[in-house]
Amino acid sequence: MKEIETIILDNGLKVYLYPDKRRHTTFFQLITLVGGLDKDFKVNDKEYHFQDGIAHILEHYIVECNSVGNFLKELGSRQMNTNASTYYNMTAFYFSAVENINFGIKTLLNGLYNVDFDKDKLEKLKNPIYQEIRGRLDNKFYHSNIMTLNNLFNNINFRSIGGSIEEVKNTTVDDLKIYYEAFYQPKNQFIVVGGNFSKNEVMNEINSFFQKKKIQEKKVDKINHNESITVKKREDILYFPTPLDYLEISFKIDISKKTSKEKLDLDFYLGCFYNQYFGNTSKTYKELIDKKIITTGISCSDIRIENFLIINIGAYANDVSTFKETILNVIKELNYFDKDKFELDKKSAIVRMILRDENIMKMIIPFIDNVVNFDYPYLDNINDLNELEFNKYVTAIRELDFSNYTVTHIKEKKAS
């Protein structure tokens, strides 16, 4: 398995190169380390506090309001697969192409770093964002996620990547300019290039651009919210149309003392944990199905918000009280560790890792995930998986403090 080469430009931009001449295509992605979570920060010691949605609005604005025009359309017109996305902790712009790679790099960089901030352009741009938000309003999980975050956190005020219609209305072009100049700096970004490309040509294109384009560096510090481990509210009900009651338990776990590698290993261990404890072959699932407490699978997911790991476990339930009691008892006892299943999970992960070599995207995306989520700029390999041990897995899960949680119950409101 090839190594990813790292090149750091004088302006602090990191470029990660993964050449593979077996491929027909080249994948180019520029990541800015800012996302929906990043709203409170200092620029040259002056504090700023923005509403939800600011990173997402800026992503749309950058794409459409720059010296190139809509650079995604420009790239698409050349048969390139291209898009932009805002996540919790990053904003990504990418294209993949068989040819015209240099044109793609030049076009994307020109668009990204030559933004035209104009009030009228912003107001025109808001309409499709309103439609995007309205499209989520009929989704009960969109509302329950906001309720859950409200009840989990005391000082962190993040609720939605896209923000509300009111928050988008209140966003000004000056807000976008401040945000852009704070975070869209090379030292807060990195580029990943994978596939069939010439290293010299790609680096010449990138270097040539930044030799001509000087970006003013600013001192930016994200504000620490001093969030406590306790949750704001233990239980809540969301009244919303639903065919069956849905209950989700969200655990708030402090992982601030873990190293980057420990967080990466924990990510694998959590997958084993979800599978062994709540998967379709687990004892918990079988018992709940047999007793007709649930009729579908148990959903497990997690996100990282600042120093906290949020683990969500939920299901549609005929009896939400029994479901809740069962899950909390299982978490309290932690008696279902299975070494044979762990080894099977590890073997499956090794097979997936071997097979991901067939697809350049499956190689690059885990690397980006490692950089952004774990501050671990390496592509994990089979040796890393072989070092994972059952005893370490048990210890890693048992060390997690599951005592702080909130319960979100989605139910139909009865007619009065």
SVG drawing of the C-alpha trace seen along z (x, -y; Angstrom):
<svg xmlns="http://www.w3.org/2000/svg" viewBox="-60 -45 68 62">
<polyline fill="none" stroke="black" stroke-width="0.4" points="0.0,0.0 1.4,-3.4 2.3,-6.1 0.8,-9.6 3.4,-12.3 3.1,-15.5 4.3,-18.8 4.0,-22.0 4.1,-25.3 5.7,-28.5 2.2,-29.9 1.4,-26.9 -0.9,-25.1 -0.4,-21.3 -0.6,-19.3 -1.1,-15.5 -0.2,-13.5 -1.3,-10.0 -0.3,-9.1 -1.6,-5.9 -1.0,-5.4 -3.3,-2.5 -6.3,-4.9 -7.9,-6.8 -9.1,-9.7 -7.6,-12.3 -9.3,-13.4 -8.6,-16.9 -10.1,-18.2 -9.4,-21.4 -10.5,-21.2 -10.9,-24.3 -10.9,-23.4 -14.1,-25.2 -17.7,-24.0 -21.0,-24.3 -19.6,-24.0 -17.2,-27.0 -19.1,-30.1 -17.3,-31.6 -13.7,-32.9 -11.3,-35.7 -9.5,-37.5 -6.5,-39.5 -8.0,-39.2 -11.4,-40.6 -14.3,-38.3 -17.0,-37.2 -20.1,-35.2 -22.1,-34.1 -25.4,-32.3 -25.8,-28.7 -25.5,-28.4 -22.7,-30.9 -20.2,-28.3 -22.8,-26.8 -23.9,-30.1 -20.3,-31.0 -19.8,-27.8 -22.7,-28.6 -21.4,-32.2 -17.9,-31.2 -19.0,-28.9 -21.3,-31.5 -19.8,-34.9 -16.2,-35.0 -14.1,-36.1 -14.7,-32.9 -18.4,-32.8 -20.0,-29.5 -16.8,-27.4 -18.7,-24.1 -20.7,-24.7 -17.5,-25.7 -15.9,-22.5 -19.0,-20.4 -19.1,-21.8 -15.8,-20.1 -17.2,-16.7 -15.7,-16.9 -17.5,-15.5 -17.5,-18.3 -19.3,-19.6 -18.9,-21.5 -20.1,-20.5 -20.2,-21.9 -19.9,-19.5 -19.6,-19.9 -15.9,-20.6 -14.9,-21.2 -15.9,-22.7 -14.8,-20.8 -14.5,-21.7 -13.6,-19.0 -13.5,-17.7 -12.5,-14.4 -11.6,-14.3 -9.8,-12.2 -8.2,-15.2 -7.8,-19.0 -6.5,-18.6 -4.4,-21.8 -7.5,-23.7 -9.5,-22.2 -6.9,-23.2 -6.6,-26.7 -10.3,-27.3 -11.1,-26.0 -8.3,-28.0 -9.2,-31.2 -12.8,-30.9 -12.0,-30.0 -9.5,-32.9 -11.1,-35.7 -14.5,-36.1 -16.6,-39.2 -18.5,-40.3 -21.6,-42.1 -24.9,-42.7 -27.2,-42.2 -25.5,-39.0 -25.9,-37.6 -29.6,-38.5 -30.2,-36.8 -28.2,-33.7 -30.4,-33.3 -33.5,-32.1 -32.2,-28.6 -30.8,-28.3 -34.3,-29.0 -35.6,-26.2 -32.9,-23.8 -33.9,-24.5 -37.7,-24.2 -36.9,-20.8 -35.8,-19.6 -38.7,-20.9 -40.8,-17.8 -38.1,-15.5 -38.7,-14.6 -35.0,-13.7 -34.0,-17.2 -36.1,-18.6 -35.1,-15.8 -31.4,-16.4 -31.8,-20.1 -33.8,-19.2 -31.1,-16.7 -28.3,-19.2 -30.2,-21.8 -30.5,-19.3 -27.0,-18.0 -25.1,-21.3 -25.0,-24.2 -22.5,-26.5 -22.1,-25.2 -24.8,-26.7 -24.4,-24.8 -27.7,-23.3 -27.7,-23.0 -25.1,-23.2 -27.6,-24.9 -29.2,-27.2 -32.8,-28.4 -34.5,-30.6 -34.4,-33.5 -30.6,-33.0 -30.0,-33.0 -32.1,-36.2 -30.0,-37.9 -26.6,-37.0 -24.9,-40.0 -22.2,-40.3 -19.9,-41.8 -20.4,-38.6 -19.4,-36.5 -16.3,-38.6 -15.1,-38.4 -15.7,-34.7 -14.0,-34.1 -10.9,-36.2 -10.6,-34.4 -10.7,-30.8 -10.0,-30.7 -6.3,-31.0 -3.8,-28.5 -2.5,-27.6 -6.1,-26.5 -6.5,-24.4 -5.1,-21.4 -5.3,-19.8 -5.5,-16.1 -4.7,-14.9 -5.1,-11.2 -5.1,-9.1 -3.4,-9.5 -1.5,-12.8 1.9,-14.3 3.3,-15.4 5.4,-18.1 2.5,-19.5 0.1,-19.6 2.7,-21.2 3.7,-23.7 0.1,-24.7 -0.5,-25.1 2.8,-26.9 2.3,-29.2 -1.1,-30.3 0.1,-31.0 3.2,-32.9 0.9,-35.3 -1.9,-35.3 -0.7,-36.7 -3.3,-36.1 -3.1,-38.3 -2.5,-36.1 -4.6,-36.8 -4.3,-35.5 -7.4,-33.4 -8.3,-31.5 -11.5,-29.5 -13.2,-30.3 -13.3,-27.6 -16.8,-27.3 -15.8,-25.6 -18.6,-23.1 -19.3,-21.0 -19.8,-17.2 -23.4,-17.5 -26.4,-17.7 -28.9,-20.5 -32.0,-18.3 -32.3,-14.6 -35.5,-13.9 -37.7,-15.7 -40.6,-15.0 -40.9,-16.1 -44.5,-16.0 -44.3,-15.3 -46.1,-13.1 -44.6,-9.6 -45.9,-6.1 -44.5,-4.8 -42.9,-6.3 -39.1,-6.8 -36.8,-6.9 -33.1,-8.0 -30.6,-8.0 -27.7,-10.4 -24.6,-10.0 -22.2,-12.9 -18.7,-11.6 -15.6,-13.6 -12.7,-12.4 -10.4,-15.5 -7.6,-13.5 -7.3,-11.0 -4.5,-11.3 -5.2,-11.5 -4.2,-7.8 -6.4,-6.7 -9.4,-8.6 -8.7,-6.8 -8.6,-3.4 -11.7,-4.2 -13.5,-4.9 -12.9,-1.2 -13.7,0.1 -17.1,-1.8 -18.0,0.0 -17.3,3.3 -19.3,2.2 -22.4,1.2 -22.3,4.5 -21.8,6.7 -24.3,4.9 -27.0,3.6 -26.5,5.2 -29.0,7.5 -27.2,10.6 -26.8,9.1 -28.5,10.4 -30.1,7.0 -31.7,6.8 -33.0,10.4 -34.6,9.9 -36.3,6.7 -37.6,8.2 -38.8,11.3 -40.7,9.3 -42.0,7.0 -40.6,4.0 -39.1,2.9 -40.0,4.0 -36.9,2.6 -33.2,2.3 -31.4,0.3 -29.7,-2.7 -26.2,-3.6 -24.2,-6.7 -21.7,-9.1 -20.3,-12.6 -17.5,-14.6 -18.3,-18.1 -15.3,-19.9 -14.0,-17.7 -17.1,-15.4 -18.1,-12.2 -21.8,-12.0 -23.2,-8.4 -26.7,-8.1 -28.7,-4.8 -32.3,-4.8 -35.2,-2.8 -38.8,-2.8 -40.5,-1.2 -43.9,0.2 -42.8,-0.3 -40.4,-3.2 -40.1,-2.9 -38.9,0.8 -36.6,-0.1 -35.0,-2.9 -34.6,-0.7 -33.1,2.1 -30.5,-0.1 -29.5,-1.8 -29.1,1.5 -27.0,3.0 -24.8,-0.1 -24.5,0.1 -23.5,3.8 -21.4,4.0 -21.4,7.8 -21.6,8.7 -18.0,8.4 -17.3,11.3 -13.7,12.0 -14.7,14.2 -17.0,11.5 -14.2,8.9 -11.8,11.0 -14.4,11.3 -15.0,7.6 -11.2,7.1 -11.0,9.5 -13.9,7.8 -12.1,4.5 -8.9,5.9 -10.8,7.2 -12.5,3.8 -9.1,2.1 -7.6,4.4 -10.6,3.9 -10.5,0.1 -7.4,0.1 -9.8,0.7 -11.3,-2.7 -9.2,-5.9 -12.1,-7.6 -12.1,-4.8 -8.4,-5.5 -8.6,-9.2 -11.8,-9.7 -10.5,-7.7 -7.3,-9.8 -9.3,-13.0 -11.4,-11.7 -8.2,-10.9 -6.8,-14.4 -10.0,-16.3 -11.6,-14.2 -8.5,-12.8 -5.7,-15.2 -3.9,-12.1 -2.4,-12.9 -1.7,-9.3 -3.5,-6.6 -4.1,-3.7 -3.1,-0.4 -3.4,3.3 -0.6,3.2 -2.6,0.6 -5.6,3.0 -3.5,5.9 -2.3,3.9 -5.9,3.6 -6.5,6.1 -9.6,7.5 -8.4,6.5 -7.7,3.0 -11.2,2.9 -12.8,3.9 -10.7,1.4 -11.5,-1.4 -15.3,-0.9 -15.3,-0.4 -13.3,-3.6 -16.1,-5.6 -18.4,-7.4 -22.0,-6.8 -23.5,-8.5 -24.4,-11.7 -27.1,-11.4 -30.4,-12.9 -33.4,-11.0 -35.4,-12.3 -38.9,-10.8 -40.6,-11.5 -44.4,-10.8 -47.6,-11.8 -49.5,-14.4 -53.0,-13.2 -56.0,-15.2 -57.5,-17.1"/>
</svg>
